Amino acid sequence: MITDVFTAPDIKYALVAPLLIVLGGGVLSVLIEAFAPRRLRRSLQLVLVAVVLLVALFQVVRLAGTNELAAAGTIAVDGPGLFMQGSILLVAMVSALLIAERHVDPAGDAFAPSAGALPGSADERAFTEQGWLQTEIWPLFLFCVGGMMMFCTANDLLTMFVALEVMSLPLYLMAGMARRRRLLSQEAAMKYFLLGAYSSGFFVFGAAMLYGFSGSINFNEIVTAMAANPGQNGLLIAATGLLFVGLLFKIGAVPFHQWTPDVYQGSPTPATAFMAAGVKIAAVGALLRLCYVALGGLRWDWRPLMWAVAIATMLIGAIVALTQTDIKRMLAYSAIANAGFMLIGVIATNPSGLSGTMFYLLAYGFSTLGAFAIVSLVRDPAGEATKLSQWAGLGKTSPMIAGAMAILLLAFAGIPLTSGFTSKFAVFSAGIEGGATPVVIVAVIASAIAAFFYVRVIVLMFFTERGDDAPAVVVPSSLTAIAIGVAVAVTVILGVLPQTVLDLADKASTFIR
């Protein structure tokens, strides 16, 4: 006789409202794409995305100070989770402006009018000639944002894996939707998909092994199992290594960085900007939660591994960037080097490391969005002019655009009075406090190396003569202009007056356990 009674899980819908709003918006976006008249789709999608992101951000702000578990213990609504959800939503708002831009490229959007049509086919020509535009980019965008928000707040390994896939699958598609250089874009999407699938497989194997050790996938129960079985770390260490593979791939850390330059170069630039900023926040946030909450008791075992990864990531990212002749690939290796700097906050395993890393993620997200937005404006008849040699003399013909790019590059280099300096100072201080002084020394050296190729671009723009075949700088619509303006403003404000945001990150630097 069956006596068990089903008990409905306690969801606490108010606590997961931001996540539900974004994912629900993604469902509505699919319905608009399926049923709305073609002439109204774009307008309806833009209104929907704007409303969804604003309402979700409002709900995140309302939840400030909350420290509870929701959705039957699978979602952690705490300070770090809410801070990173807010950062993701802010970055998503700016990214949406870049994705919506239609005046930079003479052909229209940066995205193909019909991503399902073969490049150069009759179907693609028909879509282009008729001026038709499919708007599937927007449901993909919203589902990706929802996955990011879930990823950094997941409180068990299964939820984290589901969030990883919800975040990743739309990105694989967005990477292959470029209007120009479709084959290069599709190659980038294929590389991203195949390598991402392998990394997800490693993550699943790690989760299974950790379940075998603890009998649970919940972070709190994993901690309890570790305390109850001291010294039995063989299976635990193997599981940790496999989990790190899945997360370090998304961060773009060495040796799992090989996809980054190809995908950054081949993807549509608005998608690259969104990917570079949003995924970094979500993936580092998930890694922080895994290391600080679930595997905090194992820190003396995984910290040497992370030391090696951080050092290799910083040095390889900075050194290889010196050899790049394409600005998108240079920014890709810059992103790899910055991933290494962020890992110092993970290694620190202290509240200062957590708050410093959260501040770094927010600052880096806006700087990256601004840099890629500017890249999209420098064009020749074939499309974006991404060769560094083509940027010679840009400061003389377009001083405002070149000046904005210079500010963002100086922030990447960590020059004082920019957000990059404040970010690096915060994580480097936390690293020294946490006993990772050798890693910080390497980070300072890598920062000095990185400063060279950032300054090289500035010298090229302002102190080099412009060639006869130099590209033009397109005058953008208000969408891209606002995105660049916001990125530069945030970069300067977080460099000159960072204390308010630093205090906010410090107050939010406690994980629920």
URTADA-V320784 format. One record per residue. RES is the residue in one letter. PHI is phi in whole degrees, 0 to 359 (* if undefined). OMEGA is omega in whole degrees, -180 to 180 (999 if undefined). BURIAL is b if it has 24 or more other ideal C-beta (glycine too) atoms within 12 Angstrom, else e. Layout:
BEGIN
[[RES;PHI;OMEGA;BURIAL] [RES;PHI;OMEGA;BURIAL]]
END
This chain:
BEGIN
[[M;*;-179;e] [I;275;-178;e] [T;248;-179;e] [D;295;179;e] [V;246;179;e] [F;292;177;e] [T;248;-179;e] [A;294;180;e] [P;292;179;e] [D;271;-173;e] [I;279;-174;e] [K;58;-173;e] [Y;302;-180;e] [A;297;-178;e] [L;285;-180;b] [V;257;-178;b] [A;304;179;b] [P;302;-180;b] [L;293;-180;b] [L;294;179;b] [I;297;-179;b] [V;292;180;b] [L;293;175;b] [G;297;175;b] [G;298;176;b] [G;297;177;b] [V;295;178;e] [L;298;179;b] [S;295;176;b] [V;297;-180;b] [L;295;177;e] [I;298;179;b] [E;297;-176;b] [A;278;-168;e] [F;239;-177;e] [A;288;176;e] [P;301;-174;e] [R;304;-176;e] [R;290;-177;e] [L;257;-171;e] [R;300;-175;b] [R;298;-180;b] [S;298;180;e] [L;296;-180;b] [Q;296;-179;b] [L;296;178;b] [V;297;-179;e] [L;299;-178;b] [V;298;180;b] [A;299;-179;b] [V;295;-178;e] [V;299;-178;b] [L;294;180;b] [L;294;-179;e] [V;294;179;e] [A;297;178;b] [L;295;176;b] [F;301;179;e] [Q;293;177;b] [V;298;179;b] [V;297;179;e] [R;298;-178;e] [L;276;-178;b] [A;305;-178;e] [G;92;179;e] [T;287;179;b] [N;215;-175;e] [E;220;172;b] [L;262;-179;b] [A;228;178;b] [A;54;180;b] [A;58;176;e] [G;82;-177;b] [T;270;-179;b] [I;239;179;b] [A;260;177;b] [V;259;-178;b] [D;223;-176;b] [G;302;180;b] [P;300;180;b] [G;298;-180;b] [L;291;178;b] [F;299;-179;b] [M;285;173;b] [Q;296;176;b] [G;298;178;b] [S;297;179;b] [I;298;-179;b] [L;294;178;b] [L;296;177;b] [V;297;180;b] [A;296;178;b] [M;299;179;b] [V;292;178;b] [S;298;179;b] [A;299;177;b] [L;298;180;b] [L;292;-180;b] [I;294;-178;b] [A;281;-177;b] [E;299;179;b] [R;231;-175;b] [H;253;-179;e] [V;285;179;b] [D;270;179;b] [P;302;-180;e] [A;280;-180;b] [G;121;-179;e] [D;298;171;b] [A;287;-177;b] [F;259;-179;b] [A;299;179;b] [P;297;175;b] [S;217;-175;b] [A;294;-180;b] [G;282;180;e] [A;278;178;e] [L;293;178;e] [P;303;179;b] [G;79;-178;e] [S;280;178;e] [A;297;179;e] [D;298;180;e] [E;293;178;e] [R;297;179;e] [A;297;178;e] [F;299;-178;b] [T;293;-178;b] [E;295;-179;e] [Q;279;-178;e] [G;73;179;e] [W;284;180;e] [L;213;172;b] [Q;278;-173;b] [T;247;-180;b] [E;292;178;b] [I;299;-174;b] [W;285;173;b] [P;297;176;b] [L;299;180;b] [F;298;-178;b] [L;292;178;b] [F;297;178;b] [C;296;177;b] [V;299;177;b] [G;299;177;b] [G;298;177;b] [M;299;-179;b] [M;295;177;b] [M;287;-176;b] [F;300;-176;b] [C;276;178;b] [T;241;-179;b] [A;296;-178;b] [N;247;171;b] [D;211;-172;b] [L;290;180;b] [L;293;177;b] [T;299;178;b] [M;296;179;b] [F;293;178;b] [V;301;179;b] [A;297;178;b] [L;301;-179;b] [E;286;178;b] [V;298;177;b] [M;285;-170;b] [S;280;-174;b] [L;301;175;b] [P;299;-180;b] [L;294;178;b] [Y;302;180;b] [L;287;-179;b] [M;298;-180;b] [A;295;-177;b] [G;258;-173;b] [M;253;-178;b] [A;294;176;b] [R;290;179;b] [R;264;-180;b] [R;50;-176;b] [R;299;-178;b] [L;296;176;e] [L;296;179;b] [S;295;179;b] [Q;291;175;b] [E;297;178;e] [A;299;180;b] [A;297;180;b] [M;295;178;e] [K;299;-179;b] [Y;298;-179;b] [F;294;-177;b] [L;295;180;e] [L;293;177;b] [G;296;178;b] [A;296;178;e] [Y;298;-179;e] [S;295;176;b] [S;296;177;b] [G;299;176;e] [F;300;180;b] [F;299;-180;b] [V;296;178;b] [F;300;178;b] [G;298;178;b] [A;297;179;b] [A;296;179;e] [M;292;178;b] [L;293;174;b] [Y;296;177;b] [G;298;179;e] [F;284;-170;b] [S;258;-174;b] [G;76;-179;e] [S;205;175;b] [I;251;179;b] [N;284;-175;b] [F;299;-178;b] [N;295;179;b] [E;288;174;b] [I;295;177;b] [V;299;179;b] [T;298;180;e] [A;295;178;b] [M;295;179;b] [A;291;-178;e] [A;278;-178;e] [N;232;-179;e] [P;294;178;e] [G;84;180;e] [Q;260;-169;e] [N;256;-176;e] [G;300;179;e] [L;296;-179;e] [L;295;-180;b] [I;293;177;b] [A;298;178;b] [A;297;180;b] [T;299;179;b] [G;299;-180;b] [L;292;177;b] [L;297;180;b] [F;297;179;b] [V;302;-179;b] [G;298;-178;b] [L;280;-180;b] [L;293;174;b] [F;299;-179;b] [K;294;178;b] [I;289;-176;b] [G;86;-180;b] [A;273;177;b] [V;291;8;b] [P;264;-177;e] [F;254;-173;b] [H;256;-168;b] [Q;299;-179;b] [W;286;-167;b] [T;300;-177;b] [P;297;-180;b] [D;293;-178;b] [V;289;178;b] [Y;298;-178;b] [Q;287;-174;b] [G;277;-177;b] [S;288;170;b] [P;304;-173;b] [T;303;175;b] [P;300;177;b] [A;292;177;b] [T;299;179;b] [A;299;179;b] [F;297;180;b] [M;296;-176;b] [A;295;-177;b] [A;272;-173;b] [G;291;-178;b] [V;297;179;b] [K;300;180;b] [I;298;-176;b] [A;294;-175;b] [A;290;177;b] [V;295;176;b] [G;299;178;b] [A;295;179;b] [L;296;177;b] [L;300;-179;b] [R;295;180;b] [L;295;-176;b] [C;285;-176;b] [Y;278;-175;b] [V;259;-173;b] [A;289;-173;b] [L;247;-180;b] [G;299;178;b] [G;288;-179;b] [L;253;-171;b] [R;301;-179;b] [W;289;177;e] [D;268;-177;b] [W;269;180;b] [R;298;177;b] [P;302;177;e] [L;298;-179;b] [M;291;173;b] [W;302;-178;b] [A;297;-180;b] [V;296;-179;b] [A;297;-180;b] [I;297;-180;b] [A;297;-179;b] [T;295;180;b] [M;296;-175;b] [L;289;-179;b] [I;294;178;b] [G;300;-178;b] [A;288;-176;b] [I;290;-178;b] [V;292;177;b] [A;299;180;b] [L;298;-174;b] [T;267;-174;e] [Q;281;176;b] [T;249;177;e] [D;249;-173;b] [I;292;178;b] [K;291;176;b] [R;290;176;b] [M;298;178;b] [L;294;177;b] [A;295;178;b] [Y;290;172;b] [S;298;178;b] [A;297;177;b] [I;296;178;b] [A;299;179;b] [N;295;175;b] [A;299;176;b] [G;297;177;b] [F;298;179;b] [M;296;-180;b] [L;295;176;b] [I;299;177;b] [G;296;176;b] [V;291;-179;b] [I;296;-176;b] [A;300;-179;b] [T;48;176;b] [N;217;-179;b] [P;302;179;b] [S;295;177;b] [G;295;180;b] [L;294;-179;b] [S;293;179;b] [G;296;179;b] [T;293;178;b] [M;297;176;b] [F;297;179;b] [Y;301;-178;b] [L;299;179;b] [L;296;-179;b] [A;296;-179;b] [Y;295;-180;b] [G;301;-179;b] [F;290;179;b] [S;299;180;b] [T;294;178;b] [L;301;180;b] [G;297;-179;b] [A;297;-180;b] [F;290;175;b] [A;298;179;b] [I;291;177;b] [V;304;-178;b] [S;292;-177;b] [L;271;-178;b] [V;273;-169;b] [R;222;169;b] [D;239;-178;e] [P;303;-179;e] [A;275;-178;e] [G;129;-179;b] [E;294;177;b] [A;265;-173;b] [T;260;176;b] [K;289;-177;b] [L;299;-179;b] [S;298;-180;b] [Q;284;-180;b] [W;272;180;b] [A;299;178;b] [G;74;-178;b] [L;298;-179;b] [G;293;-180;b] [K;277;-179;e] [T;265;180;e] [S;223;-173;b] [P;298;-179;e] [M;291;179;e] [I;294;179;b] [A;296;178;b] [G;297;177;e] [A;298;178;b] [M;296;179;b] [A;298;179;b] [I;300;-179;b] [L;293;178;b] [L;294;176;b] [L;296;176;b] [A;294;176;b] [F;301;-179;b] [A;284;179;b] [G;82;179;b] [I;284;180;b] [P;306;-177;e] [L;72;171;e] [T;235;-179;b] [S;296;-180;b] [G;297;178;b] [F;296;-180;b] [T;298;-179;b] [S;298;-179;b] [K;294;178;b] [F;300;-179;b] [A;294;-177;b] [V;285;178;b] [F;294;177;b] [S;298;179;b] [A;296;178;b] [G;296;177;b] [I;296;178;b] [E;298;-179;b] [G;272;176;b] [G;86;-179;e] [A;254;-177;b] [T;302;178;e] [P;301;179;e] [V;294;179;b] [V;295;178;b] [I;299;177;e] [V;297;180;b] [A;297;178;b] [V;296;178;b] [I;297;179;e] [A;297;177;b] [S;296;178;b] [A;294;177;b] [I;295;-179;b] [A;296;-179;b] [A;301;-178;b] [F;298;-176;b] [F;283;172;b] [Y;291;179;b] [V;295;178;e] [R;302;179;b] [V;294;178;b] [I;298;177;b] [V;299;180;e] [L;297;-177;b] [M;286;-170;b] [F;254;-172;b] [F;235;178;e] [T;235;-179;e] [E;291;-179;e] [R;279;180;b] [G;282;-179;e] [D;293;-179;e] [D;262;-177;e] [A;295;179;b] [P;287;178;b] [A;258;174;e] [V;261;-177;b] [V;286;174;b] [V;281;-175;e] [P;279;171;b] [S;284;180;e] [S;296;-178;e] [L;297;180;b] [T;291;178;b] [A;300;178;b] [I;295;-180;e] [A;300;179;b] [I;294;180;b] [G;299;179;b] [V;296;-179;b] [A;299;-180;b] [V;293;-180;b] [A;298;179;b] [V;297;179;b] [T;299;-180;b] [V;286;-178;b] [I;298;180;b] [L;288;174;b] [G;267;-177;b] [V;271;-178;e] [L;232;-174;e] [P;274;-166;b] [Q;298;-178;e] [T;300;-179;e] [V;289;176;b] [L;298;177;b] [D;296;178;e] [L;297;178;b] [A;295;179;b] [D;294;178;b] [K;294;-177;e] [A;265;-171;b] [S;266;178;b] [T;227;177;b] [F;281;172;b] [I;284;-179;b] [R;230;999;e]]
END
